[in-house]
Amino acid sequence: MKASENSNRPGIVLRLLLWLNILVSCAMLGAYLGTHVSPQSFVYFAFLGLSYPIWLILTCCFLIFWFFTRRTWMLIPALTLLIGFNHLRHFFAITLIQPELLQPVKVMSFNVKIFNLYDLEHRVEKRNGVFSFLKAENPGIICFQEFYHQEGGTGFVTRDSMTDLLDMNYYHERYTHEMTDKKYFGVATFSKYPIVNKGEIPFSNDKNNFCIYSDILVNGDTLRVFNAHIGSIRFQQEDYQVFDENAPEDVYVDTDDEERILKRLKIAFEKRALQAETIAAEIEKSPYPVIFCGDLNDTPVSYCYRQFNQFLNDAFVESGNGTGASYIGEMPSNRIDYIFHSPEIVSSGFTTHDVSFSDHRPVSCEIDLP
């Protein structure tokens, strides 16, 4: 009897793993569905999309494990990956040959975190680091999110410094906050090429974030460049402790902390859905080819991302490599900064720059309009 029980144990373990694989595949399918279902209608798919990297790793592990144990069961993870192949491409890119551009224009998007204004010890050093980095990269068009400018005789007259240093005489600013002493915070687009028209897209559900568009005359063609900062989660310092491995142990088991974080995530998912729909509707009206740069605060497996990817090309997918993770703050890293463009535009050399002057890495590519 004992010998019979012992012989059944491997079968029981494998069946338990099979059911676990099925649950992981269901989570993956839920993440895929979340790109089509607005969080305003059903928010829980969005949580699965946020955790897509976890489900992807587990699915790949099951694929390898079944290869060596039960090859027929490989169909479950294999089909799961095949169904979501486009999502995998959006998450992990491989570009072996870069397109050749005849008249390349370098475009950059960079959330500069108000140039680290509140880091009193390092803010001048980091701001100057941003300036030096931008001068070395020499973009033709750059879209800033969380841009900060202070007028008057201070050390943070960033707009004037930018135009002088980078020879960018054309700019479009939209400040959502005007603080005391002529301090401004918002989004800004700078260009070496003439800006011939400017427009704004406000968000009805959020006064703290914004989108602007600038019609820029480049090599005889007009491009409409959208620059957006879409609603963040607005975590407080106590929320970030949950992701800090050096935080006290009781942080990880505090139900109130977990509920508060889930609630903030839910609100942010719903807020971003409406904002993304609003921008996408304006992009579709554009009479010119479009470049869309932005901090979406959302991953490539999300409803927010799909609002743009369904009719624009993602420059990272076209010419990037790896995962392109751009957020380097206290939460787990992911790709949340993007450059999209109209299908008639060609992009090359997408780069997520390995610098840490902000909690976001800048992203750039070269574009051409054949």
Secondary structure as the mmCIF struct_conf table of DSSP 4:
data_model
#
loop_
_struct_conf.conf_type_id
_struct_conf.id
_struct_conf.beg_label_comp_id
_struct_conf.beg_label_asym_id
_struct_conf.beg_label_seq_id
_struct_conf.end_label_comp_id
_struct_conf.end_label_asym_id
_struct_conf.end_label_seq_id
HELX_RH_AL_P HELX_RH_AL_P1 LYS A 2 GLY A 34
TURN_TY1_P TURN_TY1_P1 THR A 35 HIS A 36
BEND BEND1 VAL A 37 VAL A 37
TURN_TY1_P TURN_TY1_P2 PRO A 39 SER A 41
HELX_RH_AL_P HELX_RH_AL_P2 TYR A 44 LEU A 50
TURN_TY1_P TURN_TY1_P3 SER A 51 SER A 51
HELX_RH_AL_P HELX_RH_AL_P3 TYR A 52 THR A 69
HELX_RH_3T_P HELX_RH_3T_P1 ARG A 71 MET A 74
HELX_RH_AL_P HELX_RH_AL_P4 LEU A 75 ILE A 83
TURN_TY1_P TURN_TY1_P4 GLY A 84 GLY A 84
HELX_RH_AL_P HELX_RH_AL_P5 PHE A 85 PHE A 91
BEND BEND2 PHE A 92 PHE A 92
STRN STRN1 ALA A 93 ALA A 93
BEND BEND3 LEU A 96 ILE A 97
HELX_LH_PP_P HELX_LH_PP_P1 GLN A 98 GLU A 100
BEND BEND4 LEU A 102 GLN A 103
STRN STRN2 VAL A 105 ASN A 111
HELX_RH_3T_P HELX_RH_3T_P2 LYS A 113 ASN A 116
TURN_TY1_P TURN_TY1_P5 LEU A 117 TYR A 118
TURN_TY1_P TURN_TY1_P6 LEU A 120 HIS A 122
HELX_RH_AL_P HELX_RH_AL_P6 ARG A 123 GLU A 137
BEND BEND5 GLY A 140 GLY A 140
STRN STRN3 ILE A 141 GLN A 150
BEND BEND6 GLY A 152 GLY A 155
HELX_RH_AL_P HELX_RH_AL_P7 THR A 158 LEU A 166
TURN_TY1_P TURN_TY1_P7 ASP A 167 ASP A 167
STRN STRN4 TYR A 170 MET A 179
TURN_TY1_P TURN_TY1_P8 THR A 180 LYS A 182
STRN STRN5 LYS A 183 SER A 191
BEND BEND7 LYS A 192 TYR A 193
STRN STRN6 ILE A 195 PHE A 203
TURN_TY1_P TURN_TY1_P9 SER A 204 ASN A 205
STRN STRN7 ASP A 206 VAL A 218
TURN_TY1_P TURN_TY1_P10 ASN A 219 GLY A 220
STRN STRN8 ASP A 221 HIS A 229
HELX_RH_AL_P HELX_RH_AL_P8 GLN A 237 TYR A 240
HELX_RH_3T_P HELX_RH_3T_P3 GLN A 241 PHE A 243
TURN_TY1_P TURN_TY1_P11 GLU A 245 ASN A 246
BEND BEND8 ALA A 247 ALA A 247
HELX_RH_3T_P HELX_RH_3T_P4 GLU A 249 VAL A 253
HELX_RH_AL_P HELX_RH_AL_P9 THR A 255 GLU A 284
TURN_TY1_P TURN_TY1_P12 LYS A 285 LYS A 285
BEND BEND9 PRO A 287 TYR A 288
STRN STRN9 VAL A 290 ASP A 295
BEND BEND10 ASN A 297 ASP A 298
BEND BEND11 PRO A 300 SER A 302
HELX_RH_AL_P HELX_RH_AL_P10 TYR A 303 ASN A 309
TURN_TY1_P TURN_TY1_P13 GLN A 310 PHE A 311
BEND BEND12 LEU A 312 LEU A 312
STRN STRN10 ASN A 313 ASP A 314
HELX_RH_AL_P HELX_RH_AL_P11 ALA A 315 SER A 319
STRN STRN11 GLY A 322 GLY A 322
STRN STRN12 TYR A 327 TYR A 327
BEND BEND13 GLY A 329 MET A 331
HELX_LH_PP_P HELX_LH_PP_P2 PRO A 332 SER A 333
STRN STRN13 ASP A 337 HIS A 341
TURN_TY1_P TURN_TY1_P14 PRO A 343 GLU A 344
BEND BEND14 ILE A 345 ILE A 345
STRN STRN14 VAL A 346 THR A 352
BEND BEND15 PHE A 357 ASP A 359
STRN STRN15 HIS A 360 HIS A 360
STRN STRN16 VAL A 363 ASP A 368
#
